[in-house]
C-alpha cells in the first residue's frame, strides 16, 4: 500500500521520496533511501536524518513504528503525520481481544498485565507480556508529540485511539483504497469459485473457511487460498483430514498480477477473519472487482460491507454459519450477480483518486497544524 501511495501521489503531481527499512529492494518510481533495519538505532537515525536532509520534504509521512525514536526531533522541525495500521500501537496483546476473539475496550494500562491471563489476550509467558507492555508504553509517547498528527484507515481504529486518550483534534480518518481491474480484462467469472486471500495465521480464520467448504459437498464449488504463512502445513493437513483436497487449492505466495486474475475469476470473496479487523483491504479489493463478499462481523467490516447489498455479514463465528451464507449465494446466482454490481458501485468511495484527495487534505492539515503550533518565541 505504501509503494502504491508513492505512485499515486507522484501521478497527482507531488514530489515523493521513500525511506524504507525492509531488507530487500523497493520497486517504486521515486527517489528511495534505504534505512536498514539491521543497523543499530543511532546509525538508523543518522541514515534517516540524511535522507530527510537530502530530499528536504514539506511533510513527513510515517508508516513504521521502527523509527519512533527519531520522531520527537523530526516533529519539531518538519510537519509529521504517522499512519497507524493496527491496534498493536496501543495494545500489548496485539489484537485487543480475548482468546475467543471478543473485542476489548480497556485503555492500555497496568491492568492489561492481569487481563492478559484473565481473558487470554496476551501470551503465556509473563516476562514476554511485560516486555510487550513496556514497548507499547514507549510507543504511546509518540502520541504526546504536540506538533504531529495521526492518521487511521477506519472509525474502528479511531475509537481505539480515543479510548486510549488520544486527542481527537489531531486525528485524521483516511480510508484505504484499491485499484479497479483493467477495463479490457477478458477473464470470466467462474460460478462457485470462492477466493480467500490472506496470510495463513490463526486470526485470519482460513481453517474455518476450509471447514465451511467441506460442508458444501453437495454443491459445485471450490475454494482458492491465496497466500502463505506459518499455518500452511496445518491447513493442508486439515484439508486432507476433511477429504476436501479436490475442492481446495493453495496457491502459495503469488505476485499481484496473479492475485488479480483470481479476483477476476472468483464469484465470491471470503473474509473469515476472526480478530476485530483494523480495516480489511480485502473487502475494498472485492468492491473494486465487483465481487460480493462474505465476512464475519466485527472491527471495521461495517465500513466497507453493506449486508444484503454487497455481501453477507455472518454474526456467529462458526463453520456452519459461514457455510450457510455461502450456500445462499451459490444457490441464488442472480442475487450473487446483483451484489457484485452493487459492490462495483460502492467502490467509487474507495477509488485511488478519492484516496489521494483524502490523503492530500490530511497532509495539508498536518502542514497547517505544524505551523499553527509553533512556539510563539520562534515565530
C-alpha positions as CSV (number, residue, x, y, z in Angstrom):
1,X,0.0,0.0,0.0
2,X,2.9,2.4,0.8
3,X,4.6,1.8,-2.6
4,X,1.3,2.3,-4.4
5,X,0.7,5.5,-2.5
6,X,4.0,6.8,-3.6
7,X,3.0,6.2,-7.2
8,X,-0.5,7.7,-6.9
9,X,0.9,10.9,-5.2
10,X,3.5,11.2,-8.0
11,X,0.8,10.8,-10.7
12,X,-1.1,13.6,-8.9
13,X,1.8,15.9,-9.4
14,X,3.5,15.7,-6.0
15,X,7.3,15.1,-5.5
16,X,7.7,12.0,-3.4
17,X,10.6,10.1,-1.9
18,X,10.5,6.8,0.1
19,X,12.8,6.0,3.0
20,X,12.3,2.3,3.9
21,X,14.0,-0.3,6.2
22,X,12.9,-3.7,4.6
23,X,15.9,-5.9,3.7
24,X,15.0,-6.0,0.0
25,X,14.9,-3.5,-2.8
26,X,11.8,-1.4,-3.1
27,X,10.4,-1.2,-6.6
28,X,8.9,2.3,-6.7
29,X,9.2,5.1,-9.3
30,X,10.6,7.8,-7.0
31,X,13.8,8.5,-5.1
32,X,14.5,5.9,-2.4
33,X,16.6,5.9,0.7
34,X,17.5,2.6,2.4
35,X,17.4,3.0,6.2
36,X,18.5,-0.6,7.0
37,X,16.6,-2.2,9.9
38,X,19.7,-4.2,10.7
39,X,21.6,-1.0,11.7
40,X,21.9,-0.1,15.3
41,X,19.4,2.6,16.3
42,X,21.8,5.5,16.3
43,X,23.0,4.6,12.8
44,X,19.5,4.1,11.6
45,X,18.5,7.5,12.9
46,X,21.5,9.1,11.2
47,X,20.5,7.4,7.9
48,X,17.0,8.7,8.2
49,X,18.3,12.2,9.0
50,X,20.5,12.1,5.9
51,X,17.5,11.1,3.7
52,X,15.5,14.0,5.1
53,X,18.3,16.5,4.6
54,X,18.8,15.3,1.0
55,X,15.2,15.4,-0.1
56,X,14.1,18.4,2.0
57,X,10.4,17.4,2.3
58,X,7.5,19.7,3.0
59,X,5.9,17.0,5.2
60,X,7.0,13.6,6.6
61,X,4.6,10.7,6.4
62,X,5.5,7.8,8.7
63,X,4.2,4.2,8.4
64,X,6.6,2.4,10.7
65,X,7.0,2.1,14.5
66,X,10.6,1.2,14.0
67,X,11.6,4.9,13.5
68,X,9.7,6.2,16.5
69,X,12.9,7.2,18.4
70,X,13.5,9.7,15.6
71,X,10.1,11.2,15.7
72,X,10.4,13.7,18.5
73,X,13.3,15.6,16.9
74,X,11.8,15.4,13.4
75,X,8.3,16.6,14.5
76,X,9.8,19.8,15.9
77,X,11.5,20.6,12.5
78,X,9.0,19.2,10.0
79,X,5.3,18.6,9.7
80,X,4.8,15.0,10.7
81,X,1.9,12.6,10.2
82,X,2.0,9.0,11.4
83,X,-0.3,6.3,10.0
84,X,-1.3,3.6,12.5
85,X,-2.2,0.4,10.7
86,X,-3.4,-1.8,13.6
87,X,-4.1,-2.0,17.3
88,X,-0.6,-3.1,18.2
89,X,0.2,0.5,18.6
90,X,-1.9,0.7,21.8
91,X,-2.4,-3.0,22.8
92,X,0.3,-5.2,24.2
93,X,-1.9,-8.2,23.3
94,X,-1.7,-7.2,19.7
95,X,-5.3,-7.6,18.6
96,X,-7.2,-6.1,21.6
97,X,-9.5,-9.1,22.0
98,X,-9.9,-12.2,24.2
99,X,-8.9,-15.7,23.3
100,X,-12.4,-16.1,21.9
101,X,-12.0,-13.0,19.7
102,X,-14.3,-10.9,21.8
103,X,-13.2,-7.2,21.5
104,X,-11.6,-5.4,24.4
105,X,-12.2,-1.7,25.1
106,X,-9.9,-1.2,28.0
107,X,-7.3,1.5,27.6
108,X,-3.6,0.5,27.8
109,X,-2.6,0.4,31.5
110,X,-1.2,-1.7,34.3
111,X,-4.4,-3.8,34.4
112,X,-3.5,-5.2,31.0
113,X,-0.8,-7.3,32.6
114,X,-3.6,-9.0,34.6
115,X,-6.1,-9.2,31.7
116,X,-3.5,-11.0,29.5
117,X,-4.1,-14.0,31.8
118,X,-7.8,-13.5,32.6
119,X,-9.1,-13.2,29.0
120,X,-6.1,-14.7,27.2
121,X,-5.3,-11.6,25.2
122,X,-1.5,-12.0,25.7
123,X,1.0,-14.8,25.7
124,X,1.6,-17.4,28.4
125,X,5.0,-16.1,29.4
126,X,4.7,-13.2,31.9
127,X,8.2,-11.9,31.1
128,X,7.3,-11.6,27.4
129,X,4.0,-10.0,28.3
130,X,5.9,-7.5,30.4
131,X,8.3,-6.7,27.5
132,X,5.4,-6.2,25.1
133,X,3.7,-4.0,27.6
134,X,6.8,-1.8,28.1
135,X,7.2,-1.5,24.3
136,X,3.6,-0.2,24.0
137,X,4.2,2.2,26.8
138,X,7.1,3.6,24.9
139,X,5.3,3.8,21.6
140,X,2.5,5.8,23.1
141,X,5.0,8.5,23.9
142,X,4.8,9.4,20.2
143,X,1.2,10.5,20.8
144,X,2.5,13.2,23.1
145,X,4.3,15.0,20.3
146,X,2.0,18.0,20.1
147,X,3.2,19.2,16.7
148,X,2.4,15.9,14.8
149,X,-0.8,14.4,13.6
150,X,-2.1,10.8,13.3
151,X,-4.0,9.0,10.5
152,X,-6.0,5.8,10.7
153,X,-8.0,4.0,8.0
154,X,-11.2,3.2,9.9
155,X,-13.6,4.6,12.5
156,X,-12.9,1.4,14.4
157,X,-9.2,2.4,14.8
158,X,-10.3,5.9,15.6
159,X,-12.4,4.7,18.5
160,X,-9.5,2.6,19.8
161,X,-7.2,5.7,19.9
162,X,-9.9,7.8,21.5
163,X,-10.4,5.1,24.2
164,X,-6.7,5.4,24.9
165,X,-6.9,9.1,25.4
166,X,-5.7,10.3,22.0
167,X,-6.9,13.9,21.2
168,X,-9.5,13.9,18.5
169,X,-8.3,17.2,17.1
170,X,-5.0,15.6,16.0
171,X,-6.6,12.6,14.3
172,X,-7.4,12.2,10.6
173,X,-9.5,9.4,9.1
174,X,-8.1,8.3,5.7
175,X,-9.8,5.0,4.5
176,X,-7.6,3.0,2.2
177,X,-8.4,2.1,-1.4
178,X,-8.0,-0.5,-4.2
179,X,-7.2,-0.2,-7.9
180,X,-10.1,-1.2,-10.2
181,X,-9.3,-4.0,-12.6
182,X,-8.2,-3.1,-16.2
183,X,-11.2,-2.2,-18.3
184,X,-10.1,-4.7,-21.1
185,X,-9.9,-7.8,-18.9
186,X,-11.5,-10.8,-20.5
187,X,-11.4,-13.2,-17.5
188,X,-14.8,-14.7,-17.0
189,X,-16.3,-15.3,-13.5
190,X,-16.3,-19.0,-12.5
191,X,-19.5,-19.9,-10.7
192,X,-18.9,-21.4,-7.4
193,X,-15.3,-20.3,-7.1
194,X,-14.6,-18.8,-3.7
195,X,-11.4,-16.9,-3.0
196,X,-9.8,-16.2,0.4
197,X,-6.6,-14.1,0.1
198,X,-4.5,-13.6,3.2
199,X,-1.7,-14.6,5.4
200,X,-2.0,-18.1,6.9
201,X,-2.2,-17.3,10.6
202,X,-4.8,-18.2,13.1
203,X,-6.5,-14.8,13.3
204,X,-7.4,-14.9,9.6
205,X,-9.8,-17.9,10.1
206,X,-8.7,-19.8,6.9
207,X,-9.2,-23.1,8.7
208,X,-12.8,-22.1,9.3
209,X,-13.3,-21.3,5.6
210,X,-11.9,-24.8,4.7
211,X,-14.3,-26.4,7.1
212,X,-17.2,-24.5,5.6
213,X,-16.3,-25.6,2.1
214,X,-16.2,-29.2,3.3
215,X,-19.8,-28.9,4.4
216,X,-20.9,-27.9,0.9
217,X,-20.0,-31.2,-0.7
218,X,-23.4,-31.4,-2.4
219,X,-22.8,-28.1,-4.3
220,X,-20.5,-27.4,-7.3
221,X,-18.0,-25.0,-5.6
222,X,-14.3,-24.8,-4.7
223,X,-12.0,-22.7,-2.6
224,X,-8.7,-21.0,-3.6
225,X,-6.5,-19.9,-0.8
226,X,-4.0,-17.3,-2.0
227,X,-1.1,-16.6,0.3
228,X,1.4,-18.2,2.7
229,X,2.2,-18.2,6.3
230,X,3.1,-20.4,9.3
231,X,-0.2,-22.3,9.2
232,X,0.2,-23.6,5.7
233,X,1.2,-27.1,6.6
234,X,-1.6,-27.4,9.2
235,X,-4.2,-26.1,6.8
236,X,-3.1,-28.6,4.1
237,X,-3.4,-31.4,6.6
238,X,-6.8,-30.2,7.7
239,X,-7.9,-30.3,4.0
240,X,-6.7,-33.9,3.7
241,X,-8.5,-34.8,7.0
242,X,-11.7,-33.4,5.7
243,X,-11.3,-35.2,2.4
244,X,-11.5,-31.8,0.6
245,X,-8.3,-31.8,-1.4
246,X,-10.1,-31.8,-4.7
247,X,-12.1,-28.7,-3.6
248,X,-9.4,-26.6,-2.1
249,X,-6.4,-25.1,-4.0
250,X,-3.4,-23.5,-2.2
251,X,-1.5,-21.0,-4.5
252,X,1.2,-20.1,-2.0
253,X,2.6,-16.6,-2.2
254,X,1.8,-15.0,-5.6
255,X,2.5,-11.8,-7.4
256,X,-0.2,-9.1,-7.6
257,X,-1.0,-9.8,-11.2
258,X,-1.8,-13.5,-10.5
259,X,-3.9,-12.5,-7.5
260,X,-5.7,-10.0,-9.7
261,X,-6.6,-12.9,-12.1
262,X,-8.0,-14.9,-9.2
263,X,-10.1,-11.9,-8.1
264,X,-11.5,-11.6,-11.6
265,X,-12.4,-15.4,-11.8
266,X,-13.9,-15.7,-8.3
267,X,-17.7,-15.5,-7.8
268,X,-17.4,-14.6,-4.1
269,X,-14.6,-13.3,-1.9
270,X,-14.3,-14.7,1.6
271,X,-13.2,-12.8,4.7
272,X,-13.3,-15.2,7.6
273,X,-11.1,-13.1,9.8
274,X,-11.7,-13.8,13.5
275,X,-10.0,-10.8,15.1
276,X,-11.5,-7.3,15.1
277,X,-10.0,-6.2,11.8
278,X,-8.5,-2.7,11.8
279,X,-9.5,-2.1,8.2
280,X,-9.6,-5.1,5.9
281,X,-8.1,-4.2,2.5
282,X,-9.5,-7.4,1.0
283,X,-13.0,-6.0,1.4
284,X,-12.2,-3.0,-0.6
285,X,-10.5,-5.1,-3.3
286,X,-13.7,-7.1,-3.6
287,X,-15.6,-3.9,-4.2
288,X,-13.1,-2.9,-6.9
289,X,-13.6,-6.2,-8.8
290,X,-17.4,-6.1,-8.3
291,X,-17.5,-9.3,-6.2
292,X,-19.8,-10.0,-3.2
293,X,-18.0,-10.8,0.0
294,X,-18.9,-13.0,3.0
295,X,-17.3,-11.8,6.2
296,X,-17.6,-12.2,10.0
297,X,-18.9,-9.2,11.8
298,X,-16.6,-7.0,13.9
299,X,-13.8,-4.4,13.6
300,X,-14.1,-2.2,10.5
301,X,-16.1,-4.7,8.4
302,X,-19.2,-2.5,8.7
303,X,-17.2,0.3,7.0
304,X,-17.0,-1.5,3.6
305,X,-19.6,-4.2,3.8
306,X,-23.3,-3.4,3.2
307,X,-25.2,-6.5,4.4
308,X,-27.6,-7.8,1.8
309,X,-26.4,-5.3,-0.8
310,X,-22.7,-6.1,-1.4
311,X,-22.4,-9.3,0.6
312,X,-23.4,-11.2,3.7
313,X,-22.2,-10.4,7.2
314,X,-22.0,-13.6,9.4
315,X,-22.7,-12.9,13.1
316,X,-21.7,-16.3,14.5
317,X,-18.1,-17.3,14.1
318,X,-18.7,-21.0,13.2
319,X,-18.1,-23.0,10.0
320,X,-21.8,-23.9,9.9
321,X,-22.9,-20.2,9.9
322,X,-20.3,-19.4,7.3
323,X,-21.2,-22.4,5.1
324,X,-24.9,-21.3,5.3
325,X,-24.1,-17.9,3.9
326,X,-22.0,-19.4,1.1
327,X,-24.8,-21.8,0.2
328,X,-27.2,-18.9,-0.1
329,X,-25.1,-17.3,-2.8
330,X,-24.2,-20.5,-4.7
331,X,-27.9,-21.4,-4.9
332,X,-29.0,-17.9,-6.0
333,X,-26.7,-16.8,-8.8
334,X,-28.9,-13.9,-9.7
335,X,-28.6,-12.5,-6.2
336,X,-24.9,-13.1,-6.3
337,X,-24.5,-11.1,-9.5
338,X,-26.7,-8.3,-8.2
339,X,-24.5,-8.0,-5.1
340,X,-21.4,-7.9,-7.4
341,X,-22.9,-4.9,-9.3
342,X,-23.7,-3.1,-6.1
343,X,-20.2,-3.7,-4.9
344,X,-18.8,-2.1,-8.1
345,X,-20.9,1.0,-7.5
346,X,-19.8,1.3,-3.9
347,X,-16.2,1.2,-4.9
348,X,-16.2,4.8,-6.0
349,X,-15.6,5.9,-2.4
350,X,-12.5,3.6,-2.2
351,X,-11.1,4.5,-5.6
352,X,-7.4,5.6,-5.6
353,X,-8.4,9.1,-6.8
354,X,-10.6,9.6,-3.8
355,X,-8.0,8.2,-1.5
356,X,-5.3,10.6,-2.8
357,X,-7.6,13.5,-2.3
358,X,-8.3,12.5,1.3
359,X,-4.6,11.9,1.9
360,X,-3.6,15.2,0.4
361,X,-6.2,17.0,2.5
362,X,-4.9,15.3,5.6
363,X,-1.2,16.1,4.8
364,X,-2.2,19.7,4.2
365,X,-3.8,19.8,7.6
366,X,-0.6,18.4,9.0
367,X,1.4,21.2,7.5
368,X,-1.0,23.8,8.9
369,X,-1.0,22.2,12.3
370,X,2.7,22.3,12.5
371,X,2.7,25.9,11.5
372,X,0.0,26.9,14.0
373,X,1.5,25.0,16.9
374,X,4.9,26.6,16.5
375,X,6.0,28.2,19.8
376,X,5.4,32.0,19.7
377,X,9.1,32.6,20.6
378,X,10.1,31.0,17.2
379,X,7.6,32.8,15.0
